[in-house]
Amino acid sequence: MTNNHKTQHIPTLWRDSIGIFLPKPGKTDYNKAKKGCSTEAALHKVTHTIERRIAKKGYVLGVFLDIEGAFDNVSFKAISDAVRATKVDLATAQWIINMATNRFINLSHKDKSRRVQIRRGCPQGGILSPFLWNLVVDDLLSFTAKDIPGYLQAFADDLASLAEGNDLDIIWNRTCKTINMIEKWCQTKDLSISALKTQIVMFTWNTKWTLRPIKVGNNIIGLSKLAKFLGVTLDSKLNFNEHIINITKKATASLMQCRRAVGPTWGMSHKTCKWMFTVVIRPILSYCCSIWIRAIDTDYNARKLKRVQALALRMMSGAMPSTPFLALNHLTDTPDTILFLRGEAAKGAARLQAYGSLTLETIAHRKGTIKNHTTINKQFMEDLNIPPRATRDLTAPTMMLGRHFTVTTPRTNNTEYRTALQHTIDNITSETITCYTDGSLSDSGSGAGYIITTDNNNTTLEERSFKLPDYCTVYQTELTAIIEACKPAVHLITGHCGLNKHLHTIRKSSTSACPMCGDGEETVTHFLGQCPAIAQLRGQYFRDYYLSVNDIFDNHHITTIVNFTNRTKRLIVPEELDQTGVT
C-alpha cells in the first residue's frame, strides 16, 4: 500500500465498478436530479439576509440555481486542478487524481455487456466525491464582489444568489451579472445550469413593483411565488405558510402508510407506534424549525401541526376521533407540538451560535414589518436558560493533514530498544500505576490477562486472566485484555460496578441495600465515604472516617482508592456473577 501511494498506482480492481440500471417507480424524466438535504447554517444565512432587507421595506431577488448533473458531469481537468490547488501533499494529490480519473464501469443489459472508461464526473457513491466537488465549487465562491455583485451560497450542487436593495433596476443588473458569471464558470468545468429547475423569487412585502425578464442561458425564467431550497419552502413574503402545508401533507401521508399496520385490537404496539412517530414523523415536522418558527404564531398553521400529532397519538392510543389534543398528549406522555417545536428551534439556534454561525440582526422590530427568526430564537434561548457559546463544551472540528505522532514497532532482538524500554520502566515514579496486558491465541484456545502494579512493580493492585471463546482472533484477545484492565478503576468512578445499587438497577441483585451495614443503598458514595462497617479501614487510607466521594477523588491518588477497595474485598465478584458481564 505504501509503495502504491508513493508511485500513485491504483490497482485495477479498485478502478472497476459495476453499473446496474434501477428504474424508479413513477419517474419518467431521468434528466431531473434529486435534491439533497442541507444544514441549518446554510438556510439561516439565506433567510437572515432576506429578513433584514424586508424589515427595511426593500427587495431581495433570489435566484435558486441547480447545476445539471454536477457530480456526474464535472470534468476531470476541473477535479485535477482543484486537488492540486489544495495543501495536500503532491503524492496524495496525484494518487487521488489517478483514482478519480482512471475508472471503468461494466454495464450489462439483457444479453449484452460492455466495459466503458469513465470520461468525467466524481466516483458515484465514493467517500471522496462530496469533498472533490466542494474543492471544485470553492473556485466559484472565491470570486470577488466585482464579478458576482451579491450574496452567493453553494451547498453541493444547489446555488442560491441574492441581490438586495431598494432600486429594482440595480437589483436586476446585479442578478443578471451574477447569472452570467456562473454560466461562464460552469462552461470552464463542462457543466451547465438547469433552466428547468431554476426558480426566481422576489422577496418583499411591497405590493406595487415590476421587474424586467431574466434569462438563464437562452431561456426566460418567470418569477415564482415560492422556491424550495434545501428542504424548506421559501415564499415571497417569507411567512412559511406554504412550508407548513407541505410538511404536514408529507407527515400525514407517511402516517397513512403506517396506519395500515395498526388496528383496534391488532398490529403494532403502543411503544412501536410512539417510536415511529418520534423518529420518523416528528423529524419531518421539526426539520430546520429554527428558521421558520414564526409560522407557528398563526392559529391556522398551529392547528395543522397539531392535527398531525393528534392523528399519530390516536393511532398509538386507540382513542376516539373526538378526543381533545390536550388529552391525547397527557394520555401518551407526549409534549405539545408547539412547545416541542419551540424547544427544537431553541436548540437549533444554540447549535448555530455554538459554531459561530448565528447572526443577530441589528434592526429593531417595528409594527408592520417582518419579525426576524433570530429575535424569536434568542428569546427562546433566554427563556430556557441556554448558556452562551463561551460556556459550552464544544470542540470545533479541524482538518489534520499532517501526522503529529510516531509509531515505534518493538523488536525483541533489538538490544538498543530493549535497553531503552527497560530504562523507561526503571524510571517510573513509585506512585505511578502500571498496567501490563496480554492476549494470546494457540491451538488449545485463546485467552487474555492483565496485571496492575504500583511502587515500581513491587506492589500488585490487581491481576486477572481468563479464557475467551476459541473463535477470537489475536487482535480481539489483546483488545479484551486492555478493556478488562481498565474496568476496576473506571467502573468504580462511574458507579457501574459490583455494588448492590448498580446490580439492582440492572436486575442482577434482589436488593440495593448495603450488605455490610444494612443502612441505605450501596452506592459508590456510601461505599467509599459513608459505610460505618468499614469506617476504621477508611480512616487508615483516607485519614478520615466519614467523607464525601468528591473529597476522596479530589484529595487522594487513585492508587490509594484502589488499595482501599481491594482491602474491603467487596468488589471481588463471584465467578457465576462475573459470567453475566458484571465486574
NUNUNU-310792 format. One line per field, with one value per residue (C-alpha): residue in one letter; residue number from 1; y, z, x. Coordinates in Angstrom, 2 decimals, decimal comma, always signed. Layout:
N
code <- [A; ...]
pos <- [NUM; ...]
north <- [Y; ...]
up <- [Z; ...]
east <- [X; ...]
***
This chain:
583
code <- [M; T; N; N; H; K; T; Q; H; I; P; T; L; W; R; D; S; I; G; I; F; L; P; K; P; G; K; T; D; Y; N; K; A; K; K; G; C; S; T; E; A; A; L; H; K; V; T; H; T; I; E; R; R; I; A; K; K; G; Y; V; L; G; V; F; L; D; I; E; G; A; F; D; N; V; S; F; K; A; I; S; D; A; V; R; A; T; K; V; D; L; A; T; A; Q; W; I; I; N; M; A; T; N; R; F; I; N; L; S; H; K; D; K; S; R; R; V; Q; I; R; R; G; C; P; Q; G; G; I; L; S; P; F; L; W; N; L; V; V; D; D; L; L; S; F; T; A; K; D; I; P; G; Y; L; Q; A; F; A; D; D; L; A; S; L; A; E; G; N; D; L; D; I; I; W; N; R; T; C; K; T; I; N; M; I; E; K; W; C; Q; T; K; D; L; S; I; S; A; L; K; T; Q; I; V; M; F; T; W; N; T; K; W; T; L; R; P; I; K; V; G; N; N; I; I; G; L; S; K; L; A; K; F; L; G; V; T; L; D; S; K; L; N; F; N; E; H; I; I; N; I; T; K; K; A; T; A; S; L; M; Q; C; R; R; A; V; G; P; T; W; G; M; S; H; K; T; C; K; W; M; F; T; V; V; I; R; P; I; L; S; Y; C; C; S; I; W; I; R; A; I; D; T; D; Y; N; A; R; K; L; K; R; V; Q; A; L; A; L; R; M; M; S; G; A; M; P; S; T; P; F; L; A; L; N; H; L; T; D; T; P; D; T; I; L; F; L; R; G; E; A; A; K; G; A; A; R; L; Q; A; Y; G; S; L; T; L; E; T; I; A; H; R; K; G; T; I; K; N; H; T; T; I; N; K; Q; F; M; E; D; L; N; I; P; P; R; A; T; R; D; L; T; A; P; T; M; M; L; G; R; H; F; T; V; T; T; P; R; T; N; N; T; E; Y; R; T; A; L; Q; H; T; I; D; N; I; T; S; E; T; I; T; C; Y; T; D; G; S; L; S; D; S; G; S; G; A; G; Y; I; I; T; T; D; N; N; N; T; T; L; E; E; R; S; F; K; L; P; D; Y; C; T; V; Y; Q; T; E; L; T; A; I; I; E; A; C; K; P; A; V; H; L; I; T; G; H; C; G; L; N; K; H; L; H; T; I; R; K; S; S; T; S; A; C; P; M; C; G; D; G; E; E; T; V; T; H; F; L; G; Q; C; P; A; I; A; Q; L; R; G; Q; Y; F; R; D; Y; Y; L; S; V; N; D; I; F; D; N; H; H; I; T; T; I; V; N; F; T; N; R; T; K; R; L; I; V; P; E; E; L; D; Q; T; G; V; T]
pos <- [1; 2; 3; 4; 5; 6; 7; 8; 9; 10; 11; 12; 13; 14; 15; 16; 17; 18; 19; 20; 21; 22; 23; 24; 25; 26; 27; 28; 29; 30; 31; 32; 33; 34; 35; 36; 37; 38; 39; 40; 41; 42; 43; 44; 45; 46; 47; 48; 49; 50; 51; 52; 53; 54; 55; 56; 57; 58; 59; 60; 61; 62; 63; 64; 65; 66; 67; 68; 69; 70; 71; 72; 73; 74; 75; 76; 77; 78; 79; 80; 81; 82; 83; 84; 85; 86; 87; 88; 89; 90; 91; 92; 93; 94; 95; 96; 97; 98; 99; 100; 101; 102; 103; 104; 105; 106; 107; 108; 109; 110; 111; 112; 113; 114; 115; 116; 117; 118; 119; 120; 121; 122; 123; 124; 125; 126; 127; 128; 129; 130; 131; 132; 133; 134; 135; 136; 137; 138; 139; 140; 141; 142; 143; 144; 145; 146; 147; 148; 149; 150; 151; 152; 153; 154; 155; 156; 157; 158; 159; 160; 161; 162; 163; 164; 165; 166; 167; 168; 169; 170; 171; 172; 173; 174; 175; 176; 177; 178; 179; 180; 181; 182; 183; 184; 185; 186; 187; 188; 189; 190; 191; 192; 193; 194; 195; 196; 197; 198; 199; 200; 201; 202; 203; 204; 205; 206; 207; 208; 209; 210; 211; 212; 213; 214; 215; 216; 217; 218; 219; 220; 221; 222; 223; 224; 225; 226; 227; 228; 229; 230; 231; 232; 233; 234; 235; 236; 237; 238; 239; 240; 241; 242; 243; 244; 245; 246; 247; 248; 249; 250; 251; 252; 253; 254; 255; 256; 257; 258; 259; 260; 261; 262; 263; 264; 265; 266; 267; 268; 269; 270; 271; 272; 273; 274; 275; 276; 277; 278; 279; 280; 281; 282; 283; 284; 285; 286; 287; 288; 289; 290; 291; 292; 293; 294; 295; 296; 297; 298; 299; 300; 301; 302; 303; 304; 305; 306; 307; 308; 309; 310; 311; 312; 313; 314; 315; 316; 317; 318; 319; 320; 321; 322; 323; 324; 325; 326; 327; 328; 329; 330; 331; 332; 333; 334; 335; 336; 337; 338; 339; 340; 341; 342; 343; 344; 345; 346; 347; 348; 349; 350; 351; 352; 353; 354; 355; 356; 357; 358; 359; 360; 361; 362; 363; 364; 365; 366; 367; 368; 369; 370; 371; 372; 373; 374; 375; 376; 377; 378; 379; 380; 381; 382; 383; 384; 385; 386; 387; 388; 389; 390; 391; 392; 393; 394; 395; 396; 397; 398; 399; 400; 401; 402; 403; 404; 405; 406; 407; 408; 409; 410; 411; 412; 413; 414; 415; 416; 417; 418; 419; 420; 421; 422; 423; 424; 425; 426; 427; 428; 429; 430; 431; 432; 433; 434; 435; 436; 437; 438; 439; 440; 441; 442; 443; 444; 445; 446; 447; 448; 449; 450; 451; 452; 453; 454; 455; 456; 457; 458; 459; 460; 461; 462; 463; 464; 465; 466; 467; 468; 469; 470; 471; 472; 473; 474; 475; 476; 477; 478; 479; 480; 481; 482; 483; 484; 485; 486; 487; 488; 489; 490; 491; 492; 493; 494; 495; 496; 497; 498; 499; 500; 501; 502; 503; 504; 505; 506; 507; 508; 509; 510; 511; 512; 513; 514; 515; 516; 517; 518; 519; 520; 521; 522; 523; 524; 525; 526; 527; 528; 529; 530; 531; 532; 533; 534; 535; 536; 537; 538; 539; 540; 541; 542; 543; 544; 545; 546; 547; 548; 549; 550; 551; 552; 553; 554; 555; 556; 557; 558; 559; 560; 561; 562; 563; 564; 565; 566; 567; 568; 569; 570; 571; 572; 573; 574; 575; 576; 577; 578; 579; 580; 581; 582; 583]
north <- [+0,00; +2,40; +1,75; +2,24; +5,60; +6,73; +5,69; +6,88; +3,43; +2,41; -1,36; -2,31; -3,91; -0,60; +1,22; -1,07; -0,77; -2,44; -0,36; -1,51; +0,02; +0,71; +2,20; +4,34; +3,91; +6,88; +8,64; +9,46; +12,12; +10,97; +14,36; +15,79; +15,25; +14,79; +17,47; +16,57; +17,88; +20,74; +22,38; +24,96; +27,26; +27,50; +28,24; +30,65; +32,82; +32,99; +33,63; +36,25; +38,18; +38,24; +39,17; +42,02; +43,68; +43,05; +44,70; +47,82; +47,57; +46,76; +43,97; +40,76; +38,96; +35,32; +33,06; +29,37; +27,54; +23,86; +22,67; +19,89; +16,56; +18,30; +15,20; +13,19; +15,84; +17,81; +17,48; +15,57; +18,68; +20,67; +17,97; +17,73; +21,49; +21,76; +18,98; +20,38; +23,79; +22,40; +21,92; +18,14; +16,74; +16,09; +12,28; +12,07; +14,67; +12,72; +9,45; +10,96; +12,33; +8,95; +7,24; +9,71; +9,92; +6,32; +4,44; +1,91; +0,73; -2,65; -2,47; -5,39; -5,25; -8,38; -10,42; -7,50; -6,36; -3,66; -2,20; +1,57; +4,02; +6,91; +10,27; +12,72; +13,06; +12,08; +8,39; +7,69; +6,70; +7,38; +8,80; +11,39; +12,62; +15,37; +16,56; +16,71; +18,63; +21,08; +21,75; +22,48; +24,77; +26,66; +28,28; +29,86; +31,06; +32,77; +35,29; +38,89; +41,24; +42,83; +39,57; +38,47; +41,58; +39,87; +37,11; +33,68; +30,43; +26,88; +23,64; +20,63; +21,35; +23,84; +27,52; +30,46; +34,02; +37,02; +40,60; +43,09; +46,79; +49,39; +50,09; +47,37; +48,28; +47,87; +44,59; +43,35; +44,30; +42,57; +39,43; +39,21; +39,74; +37,03; +34,54; +35,29; +34,77; +31,46; +30,28; +31,18; +29,37; +26,29; +26,21; +26,02; +22,91; +21,27; +21,97; +23,75; +25,27; +23,51; +26,18; +23,80; +23,67; +27,33; +29,38; +33,15; +34,78; +38,42; +38,59; +41,71; +42,96; +45,72; +45,22; +47,55; +46,80; +45,49; +43,75; +43,13; +39,49; +37,45; +34,92; +31,76; +30,52; +31,04; +30,69; +33,49; +32,47; +33,84; +34,89; +32,33; +32,95; +30,45; +28,29; +25,12; +25,48; +22,75; +21,20; +24,41; +26,24; +29,98; +32,07; +35,66; +37,16; +34,69; +33,74; +29,99; +29,15; +27,03; +25,21; +24,25; +22,92; +20,84; +19,27; +18,45; +16,79; +14,76; +13,74; +12,83; +10,71; +8,84; +8,26; +6,91; +4,34; +3,28; +3,20; +0,09; -1,82; -0,73; -1,78; -1,51; -4,95; -5,87; -4,50; -2,59; -1,98; +1,39; +1,51; +0,84; +3,45; +6,06; +5,21; +5,56; +8,98; +10,14; +9,09; +9,25; +11,68; +14,35; +14,99; +15,78; +18,47; +19,89; +19,98; +23,39; +24,78; +27,45; +29,09; +29,07; +29,17; +32,40; +30,43; +28,72; +32,07; +31,87; +29,70; +28,24; +26,81; +25,72; +23,72; +21,96; +20,84; +19,74; +17,69; +15,63; +14,82; +14,08; +11,58; +9,83; +9,78; +8,33; +5,56; +4,67; +5,00; +3,80; +6,91; +8,08; +10,85; +13,29; +13,07; +16,59; +17,34; +18,11; +14,86; +12,85; +14,50; +13,59; +10,04; +9,26; +11,41; +13,41; +17,12; +19,57; +20,09; +23,85; +23,60; +20,88; +22,96; +25,96; +23,81; +22,38; +25,90; +26,99; +24,00; +24,70; +28,33; +27,20; +24,91; +27,76; +30,01; +27,35; +27,08; +30,85; +30,75; +32,62; +36,20; +38,53; +41,38; +44,95; +46,32; +46,61; +45,07; +47,56; +47,02; +46,23; +44,60; +41,08; +39,68; +38,02; +34,39; +35,20; +37,55; +34,78; +32,16; +34,48; +34,86; +31,09; +30,56; +33,13; +31,54; +28,11; +29,46; +28,03; +29,17; +31,44; +29,99; +30,52; +28,23; +25,23; +22,02; +22,20; +21,24; +22,66; +20,12; +20,78; +19,17; +17,48; +16,89; +16,07; +13,24; +14,56; +11,27; +8,49; +4,75; +2,63; -1,08; -3,02; -5,61; -8,17; -8,81; -5,13; -4,66; -0,86; -0,88; -3,32; -1,19; +1,98; +0,23; -1,10; +2,38; +3,81; +1,17; +1,63; +5,39; +5,34; +7,20; +5,00; +6,34; +5,55; +2,78; +0,47; -1,89; -4,82; -6,64; -9,61; -11,68; -14,95; -17,48; -21,07; -24,46; -25,06; -21,85; -18,14; -16,08; -12,77; -11,34; -8,28; -7,22; -3,77; -2,74; +0,27; +1,13; +0,21; -3,15; -4,13; -3,95; -5,74; -3,94; -6,46; -9,29; -11,47; -13,97; -15,50; -17,81; -16,47; -18,29; -20,23; -18,12; -14,95; -13,50; -12,33; -8,74; -9,46; -11,09; -8,13; -5,65; -7,59; -7,55; -3,77; -3,24; -5,53; -3,88; -0,50; -1,66; -1,78; +1,99; +3,24; +1,26; +2,48; +6,11; +5,76; +3,65; +0,82; -1,77; -4,74; -2,71; -3,59; -0,29; -0,88; -4,63; -3,97; -1,40; -3,90; -6,66; -8,74; -8,34; -8,55; -5,60; -2,32; -2,26; -2,36; -5,95; -4,78; -2,38; -2,76; +1,02; +2,63; +1,86; +0,62; +3,37; +4,43; +7,41; +5,13; +2,51; +4,83; +7,51; +6,62; +2,90; +2,52; -1,13; -0,13; +3,21; +2,06; +0,86; +4,13; +6,08; +4,14; +5,03; +8,45; +9,81; +10,38; +8,06; +9,75; +11,99; +12,79; +10,99; +14,30; +14,72; +11,24; +11,66; +15,23; +14,70; +11,10; +9,31; +6,63; +4,12; +4,73; +4,33; +1,05; -0,26; +0,61; -1,10; -4,24; -4,41; -4,40; -7,41; -6,06; -5,93; -9,44; -10,81; -14,48; -16,48; -17,12; -13,38; -12,44; -14,54; -12,21; -9,38; -7,57; -6,80]
up <- [+0,00; +0,85; -2,48; -4,32; -2,63; -3,50; -7,13; -7,38; -8,70; -8,38; -8,50; -11,47; -9,22; -7,40; -10,67; -11,89; -10,92; -11,99; -13,35; -12,51; -14,06; -11,32; -12,65; -10,09; -9,78; -11,09; -12,54; -16,22; -16,66; -15,77; -16,57; -13,30; -10,40; -6,88; -4,37; -1,14; +2,39; +3,95; +7,22; +9,34; +8,89; +5,11; +5,44; +8,31; +6,25; +3,31; +5,47; +7,59; +4,50; +3,20; +6,56; +7,10; +3,79; +4,13; +7,56; +5,77; +3,33; +0,48; -2,08; -2,29; -5,64; -5,01; -7,80; -6,90; -9,44; -9,94; -11,71; -14,01; -13,14; -11,20; -9,68; -12,90; -15,42; -13,83; -15,97; -14,85; -15,53; -13,07; -10,42; -11,02; -10,89; -7,68; -5,91; -6,92; -5,56; -2,02; +0,69; +0,25; -0,39; -4,02; -3,75; -2,12; -4,51; -7,55; -6,03; -5,61; -9,17; -10,60; -8,63; -9,80; -13,45; -14,32; -13,72; -15,70; -15,46; -16,52; -17,93; -18,64; -20,22; -21,29; -23,19; -23,91; -21,75; -22,16; -20,26; -20,66; -19,42; -17,49; -19,02; -16,43; -13,02; -9,41; -8,37; -7,67; -4,05; -3,34; +0,02; -1,68; -4,14; -1,98; -0,98; -4,59; -5,66; -2,78; -3,97; -7,46; -6,38; -3,96; -7,05; -7,85; -4,29; -4,35; -6,98; -5,80; -5,47; -8,76; -10,59; -8,51; -7,02; -4,49; -1,92; -3,34; -1,43; -2,57; -0,95; -3,02; -6,49; -5,28; -5,65; -4,13; -5,31; -3,52; -4,75; -2,29; -2,22; -2,85; -6,55; -8,78; -11,79; -9,77; -8,38; -11,90; -13,19; -10,28; -10,74; -14,49; -13,98; -11,32; -13,54; -16,49; -14,36; -13,01; -16,54; -17,75; -14,78; -15,49; -19,09; -17,89; -15,88; -18,63; -16,61; -17,27; -15,30; -15,40; -16,57; -15,82; -12,13; -11,74; -9,61; -9,20; -6,36; -5,37; -1,60; -0,43; +1,46; -1,07; -3,43; -6,36; -8,39; -11,79; -12,97; -16,38; -17,61; -16,55; -18,81; -17,84; -20,91; -23,76; -21,56; -19,99; -16,43; -14,99; -11,37; -8,91; -5,75; -3,86; -4,09; -2,32; -1,14; +0,81; +2,00; +3,14; +1,06; +0,93; -0,18; -1,44; +1,87; +3,90; +6,12; +5,55; +5,23; +2,16; +4,01; +6,80; +4,20; +2,55; +5,69; +7,19; +3,91; +3,84; +7,50; +7,10; +4,02; +5,97; +8,83; +6,47; +5,21; +8,77; +9,71; +7,60; +10,19; +13,18; +14,20; +17,31; +18,56; +16,37; +14,77; +16,15; +19,87; +21,55; +22,14; +18,46; +17,28; +19,56; +18,40; +14,79; +15,50; +17,40; +14,91; +11,58; +11,67; +14,11; +12,34; +9,18; +11,09; +13,00; +10,26; +10,44; +12,53; +13,96; +10,50; +10,07; +13,73; +13,29; +11,21; +14,32; +15,69; +13,45; +14,65; +11,17; +11,00; +14,63; +14,13; +11,05; +13,01; +15,98; +13,75; +12,51; +16,06; +17,08; +14,23; +15,35; +19,00; +18,16; +16,26; +19,20; +21,88; +20,08; +21,28; +19,57; +16,92; +19,24; +21,90; +22,50; +21,57; +25,17; +26,48; +23,85; +24,86; +28,51; +27,77; +25,72; +27,69; +24,57; +24,66; +22,84; +19,23; +19,52; +22,73; +21,20; +18,07; +20,17; +22,08; +18,85; +17,45; +20,54; +20,24; +16,55; +17,27; +20,07; +17,65; +15,19; +17,97; +19,24; +15,84; +15,35; +12,53; +14,24; +13,01; +15,13; +13,28; +14,38; +13,25; +15,94; +15,11; +14,07; +13,74; +10,16; +9,27; +9,45; +12,75; +12,30; +13,30; +15,25; +17,51; +18,28; +18,86; +21,08; +23,32; +23,36; +24,47; +27,23; +28,45; +28,55; +30,16; +27,38; +28,24; +25,92; +23,42; +25,60; +28,38; +26,21; +25,99; +22,27; +20,21; +16,71; +14,08; +12,45; +9,46; +10,27; +7,04; +8,77; +11,22; +14,62; +16,13; +15,50; +15,67; +17,10; +16,40; +19,13; +18,04; +20,65; +19,02; +19,11; +22,11; +21,92; +22,02; +24,96; +26,89; +26,26; +27,30; +30,49; +31,26; +30,89; +33,23; +35,83; +35,97; +36,52; +39,73; +42,63; +42,77; +39,09; +38,33; +35,65; +33,70; +31,64; +29,32; +27,02; +24,73; +23,06; +20,58; +20,30; +19,13; +22,56; +22,53; +23,23; +26,39; +27,88; +31,10; +32,86; +35,95; +37,54; +39,76; +41,53; +43,54; +40,56; +40,12; +43,75; +44,73; +42,82; +42,84; +40,76; +38,36; +36,36; +33,49; +31,65; +28,76; +25,68; +23,01; +20,52; +17,58; +18,93; +16,94; +18,44; +18,00; +19,94; +22,78; +23,05; +22,96; +25,57; +27,91; +27,64; +28,16; +31,20; +32,72; +32,58; +34,39; +38,14; +38,48; +35,75; +36,95; +40,49; +39,34; +37,17; +39,66; +37,15; +39,36; +41,55; +44,26; +45,06; +43,87; +40,33; +40,41; +41,50; +38,72; +36,05; +37,77; +38,91; +42,60; +44,52; +46,74; +46,53; +50,27; +51,56; +52,73; +55,14; +57,28; +56,01; +56,26; +52,97; +49,33; +48,43; +46,08; +45,38; +47,70; +50,50; +49,90; +49,71; +52,19; +54,45; +55,25; +59,02; +58,69; +57,08; +58,82; +60,62; +57,35; +55,70; +58,36; +57,64; +53,93; +53,80; +57,28; +58,00; +58,92; +57,01; +53,96; +50,63; +47,44; +45,96; +48,80; +48,14; +44,38; +44,68; +47,51; +47,19; +44,50; +42,53; +43,88; +47,42; +46,33; +44,53; +47,51; +49,86; +47,57; +47,33; +51,13; +51,60; +49,25; +48,40; +44,63; +44,29; +42,10; +42,32; +39,18; +38,38; +38,59; +36,57; +33,66; +33,29; +32,35; +35,74; +37,09]
east <- [+0,00; +2,84; +4,56; +1,26; +0,87; +4,38; +4,07; +0,44; -0,53; -4,19; -4,87; -7,06; -9,67; -10,16; -10,82; -13,59; -17,24; -20,47; -23,33; -26,87; -29,99; -32,55; -35,80; -37,61; -41,40; -43,33; -40,28; -40,50; -37,81; -34,29; -32,78; -34,08; -31,72; -32,98; -32,11; -30,43; -30,53; -28,61; -27,70; -29,46; -26,49; -26,98; -30,69; -30,10; -27,77; -30,16; -33,22; -31,49; -30,37; -33,96; -35,49; -33,07; -33,99; -37,75; -37,62; -36,35; -39,26; -36,90; -36,49; -34,46; -34,32; -33,48; -32,24; -32,07; -29,94; -29,29; -26,14; -27,26; -25,65; -22,90; -21,29; -21,61; -20,58; -17,74; -14,62; -11,54; -9,47; -11,57; -11,12; -7,37; -6,85; -8,90; -6,98; -3,58; -4,61; -5,01; -2,39; -2,50; +0,98; +1,85; +1,94; -1,50; -2,94; -1,76; -2,98; -6,47; -6,40; -5,40; -8,13; -10,80; -9,77; -8,86; -12,09; -14,12; -17,70; -19,06; -22,58; -24,87; -28,32; -30,15; -27,54; -25,17; -22,26; -19,67; -16,71; -16,53; -13,93; -15,46; -14,56; -15,90; -17,53; -16,82; -16,99; -20,65; -21,08; -17,41; -16,47; -14,25; -16,90; -18,50; -15,02; -13,85; -16,96; -16,51; -12,96; -14,26; -17,10; -14,83; -13,33; -16,71; -17,23; -13,83; -15,00; -14,89; -17,86; -16,81; -17,53; -20,54; -22,18; -24,41; -24,65; -23,79; -24,09; -23,46; -24,50; -23,49; -24,91; -27,55; -26,68; -28,54; -27,90; -29,44; -29,43; -30,94; -31,71; -34,40; -33,72; -35,18; -33,02; -29,82; -31,09; -31,88; -28,42; -26,66; -28,71; -28,06; -24,33; -24,21; -26,05; -23,75; -20,64; -21,96; -22,75; -19,25; -17,73; -19,84; -18,60; -14,99; -15,91; -18,01; -21,15; -24,44; -27,29; -30,65; -33,09; -35,98; -35,10; -34,11; -36,51; -36,54; -38,47; -38,87; -38,97; -40,77; -43,80; -44,34; -47,27; -46,55; -43,43; -42,33; -39,17; -37,65; -37,39; -34,36; -32,64; -30,79; -28,98; -31,40; -34,48; -36,51; -37,34; -40,56; -40,90; -42,23; -44,19; -42,08; -38,96; -37,94; -34,38; -32,61; -35,85; -37,58; -40,20; -39,48; -42,47; -42,28; -43,46; -41,42; -44,36; -43,69; -47,39; -46,67; -43,88; -46,30; -48,74; -46,01; -44,57; -47,98; -49,03; -45,83; -46,13; -49,81; -49,06; -46,37; -48,79; -51,42; -48,92; -48,17; -51,85; -52,33; -50,31; -52,42; -55,93; -58,12; -57,08; -54,13; -50,99; -48,02; -47,78; -48,19; -44,44; -43,66; -46,16; -44,67; -41,16; -42,31; -43,83; -40,77; -38,08; -39,94; -42,86; -41,73; -38,40; -40,39; -42,27; -39,31; -36,64; -34,91; -37,78; -35,46; -35,66; -39,46; -40,53; -42,53; -45,06; -46,47; -47,65; -50,72; -53,61; -54,10; -50,58; -50,58; -53,79; -52,39; -49,32; -51,42; -53,71; -50,77; -49,69; -53,27; -53,57; -50,40; -51,45; -54,87; -53,12; -50,92; -53,60; -56,73; -58,57; -61,74; -61,53; -63,29; -60,56; -59,12; -55,50; -54,53; -55,98; -54,10; -50,82; -51,38; -52,53; -49,42; -46,96; -46,12; -45,21; -47,48; -46,41; -45,97; -43,95; -41,79; -41,10; -40,14; -37,69; -36,24; -35,92; -34,01; -31,68; -31,15; -30,28; -27,97; -26,13; -25,68; -24,45; -22,05; -20,38; -20,31; -22,89; -25,74; -26,13; -28,23; -29,91; -29,28; -32,65; -35,30; -38,65; -41,32; -45,02; -45,99; -42,65; -41,28; -40,04; -36,67; -36,30; -33,12; -35,11; -37,59; -34,88; -32,89; -35,93; -36,42; -32,81; -33,18; -36,42; -34,76; -31,55; -29,39; -25,84; -23,85; -21,40; -18,31; -19,56; -20,44; -18,49; -17,84; -14,84; -14,83; -13,71; -10,34; -8,66; -5,36; -3,46; -0,20; +0,59; +1,63; +2,72; +5,19; +4,73; +7,53; +7,38; +9,23; +11,76; +12,68; +16,07; +16,98; +19,27; +19,11; +15,33; +15,18; +17,66; +15,62; +12,40; +13,95; +15,28; +11,75; +10,30; +13,04; +12,49; +8,74; +7,83; +6,77; +3,18; +2,56; +0,09; +1,49; -0,70; +0,56; -1,83; -1,51; -3,68; -2,78; -4,07; -2,88; -4,10; -5,63; -7,68; -7,45; -7,15; -6,18; -4,88; -3,56; -1,68; -1,86; +1,06; +2,49; +5,60; +7,80; +6,07; +6,71; +3,03; +0,30; -3,03; -4,91; -4,28; -6,57; -6,54; -9,45; -10,24; -12,01; -14,06; -11,96; -13,12; -11,43; -8,56; -5,26; -6,43; -9,63; -7,73; -5,33; -8,21; -10,18; -7,19; -6,91; -10,66; -10,80; -7,73; -9,46; -12,57; -11,53; -10,91; -13,21; -16,22; -15,73; -15,64; -18,75; -20,68; -21,15; -19,52; -20,39; -22,12; -25,73; -27,17; -25,89; -26,57; -30,16; -30,60; -29,54; -31,59; -28,64; -29,43; -32,71; -31,78; -29,91; -29,08; -25,51; -24,74; -22,04; -24,07; -27,64; -28,06; -29,09; -28,32; -24,85; -23,77; -20,19; -20,71; -21,90; -19,21; -16,21; -17,20; -20,13; -20,48; -19,89; -18,87; -15,56; -15,05; -11,87; -10,35; -11,36; -9,52; -6,32; -6,37; -8,09; -7,17; -10,86; -13,70; -16,53; -16,14; -17,75; -16,85; -15,70; -13,20; -11,88; -11,37; -10,07; -7,61; -6,41; -4,48; -6,26; -3,74; -4,99; -8,60; -7,88; -5,91; -8,77; -11,29; -9,18; -8,80; -12,58; -12,86; -16,31; -15,77; -14,37; -17,14; -18,16; -17,42; -21,08; -21,86; -18,78; -20,03; -23,00; -20,68; -20,69; -17,21]
***
